[in-house]
Structures are given as C-alpha cells and as structure tokens.
Amino acid sequence: MAVPIRVFFASASSRATIAARIAEDDRWRVVSDPAFADIVIVSPDDWARLNPRPQAVRSPVEPPVESLTPREFDVLRLVADGLHNREIAARLGVTEHTVKFHLGAIFGKLGASTRTEAVQKGLRLGVIEI
C-alpha cells in the first residue's frame, strides 16, 4: 500500500469544499499542521490541478524510463523540500545551469512537466520521502 500524501488546507472554504471527497480517497491524508504537510492547498482550484477528475480506469504511475542518478535524487529531494534552483545549486556546490540540467533529466525520466508533478511522482514511486 502506498503512503498517502499529506495535505493541509490553508482556508476553511477549500477544506469544506474538498474534505468529503478527500476522505474517500486513500491516496490523501488531511493534516492539521502545515509543518507536517507534503502539499498546502489554498483554493479548490489548487486541488483540481493536483487531483483531476477520476477516469474510468486509473492507470498506476509508471516507473521511470531510466533510474535517477544519485545527483538527480539529491536534486529531487531538495525540490521536494521547497528549495529554488539557486538554493539547490548552493547546497550542492554546483551552478544553477547544472541544477536545470538535472531537473530536465528528472522530468524526462519521471514523465513530469513541472516540479510539483515530479515530486508527486517521486513520492508515489517511493524514490523520495518527505
């Protein structure tokens, strides 16, 4: 069984709108403290982007085409921690260009087009933990 993604709702309106739907889905768990959240939802639109309408048959997240390199794991973990490219570069002792290069490789290997999507897929695949 996959570990649920912890969600914090920053506003009462988004919590009220979505709480019933999220309670029925074991992929998500609502937390009361943003410090323990993987994702902070500010509006119902944020939730819609993260959790599109269910399709008739959901396909599981496919494994990456290639394994991530150790450095790509490092970059993905730091992205999951909320760091920006400049902060990641400083932490790893590389240039921002190198971080962007690694992110491009990560996106390709995970089939992601955004940082958030890469982190979500990394979490679902178990390649990173928060």
C-alpha positions in Angstrom: 0.0 0.0 0.0 1.3 3.4 -0.9 2.0 6.1 1.7 -0.7 8.8 1.4 0.3 12.3 0.5 -0.3 14.6 3.5 -2.5 17.7 2.6 -3.0 20.9 4.6 -5.9 23.2 3.7 -4.9 26.8 4.2 -8.5 28.1 4.1 -11.7 26.9 5.6 -13.6 27.2 2.3 -11.2 24.9 0.5 -11.3 22.4 3.3 -15.1 22.4 3.4 -15.4 22.0 -0.4 -12.9 19.2 -0.7 -13.0 17.3 2.7 -15.7 14.8 1.8 -14.0 13.9 -1.5 -10.6 13.5 0.1 -11.9 11.3 2.9 -12.9 8.7 0.4 -9.5 8.6 -1.4 -6.7 6.7 0.4 -4.0 8.4 -1.6 -4.5 11.6 0.5 -4.5 12.3 4.2 -5.5 15.7 5.7 -3.2 17.1 8.4 -3.9 20.0 10.8 -0.4 21.4 10.8 1.3 22.7 7.6 4.7 21.7 9.0 3.6 18.1 8.5 2.1 18.6 5.1 3.5 17.4 1.7 1.2 19.8 0.0 -0.6 23.0 1.1 -3.9 23.7 -0.7 -5.0 27.3 -0.7 -8.0 27.1 -3.0 -10.3 24.5 -4.6 -8.6 25.3 -7.9 -5.3 24.0 -6.4 -7.0 20.7 -5.5 -8.4 20.4 -9.0 -5.0 20.8 -10.5 -3.5 18.1 -8.2 -6.4 15.7 -8.4 -8.1 15.8 -11.8 -11.5 14.2 -12.2 -11.2 10.4 -12.0 -11.1 8.5 -15.2 -13.0 5.2 -15.8 -9.8 3.2 -15.1 -6.9 4.8 -13.4 -3.5 3.6 -14.6 -0.9 3.3 -11.9 2.1 5.6 -12.1 4.5 4.1 -14.5 8.1 3.5 -13.3 10.7 5.9 -14.7 12.1 5.0 -18.1 15.6 5.1 -16.5 16.8 5.2 -13.0 17.6 8.5 -11.5 21.3 9.2 -10.8 22.4 9.8 -7.3 22.7 13.5 -8.0 19.2 13.6 -9.6 17.9 12.0 -6.4 19.6 14.8 -4.4 18.1 17.5 -6.6 14.6 15.9 -6.5 14.8 15.7 -2.7 15.8 19.3 -2.4 12.9 20.3 -4.8 10.6 18.4 -2.5 11.9 20.4 0.4 10.8 23.5 -1.4 14.2 24.9 -2.4 14.6 27.1 -5.5 17.3 26.4 -8.2 19.7 28.9 -6.7 19.4 27.4 -3.2 19.8 23.8 -4.6 22.9 24.9 -6.5 24.4 26.5 -3.4 23.6 23.4 -1.3 25.1 21.0 -3.8 28.1 23.2 -4.8 27.1 23.3 -8.5 25.8 26.0 -10.9 22.1 26.9 -11.4 22.6 25.7 -15.0 23.6 22.3 -13.7 20.5 22.2 -11.5 18.4 23.0 -14.5 20.1 20.2 -16.5 19.4 17.7 -13.7 15.7 18.9 -13.5 15.3 18.4 -17.2 16.6 14.8 -16.9 14.4 14.2 -13.9 11.3 15.5 -15.7 12.1 13.2 -18.7 12.7 10.1 -16.6 9.6 10.6 -14.5 7.4 11.8 -17.3 6.7 15.1 -15.4 6.4 18.6 -16.8 6.5 20.6 -13.5 8.5 20.5 -10.3 5.3 19.6 -8.4 4.4 16.8 -10.7 8.0 15.4 -10.4 7.8 15.4 -6.6 4.4 13.8 -6.7 5.6 11.0 -9.0 8.7 10.6 -7.0 6.6 10.2 -3.8 4.2 7.7 -5.5 7.1 5.7 -6.9 8.8 5.7 -3.5 12.0 7.2 -4.9 11.8 10.1 -2.4 10.3 10.7 1.0 9.3 13.8 2.7 
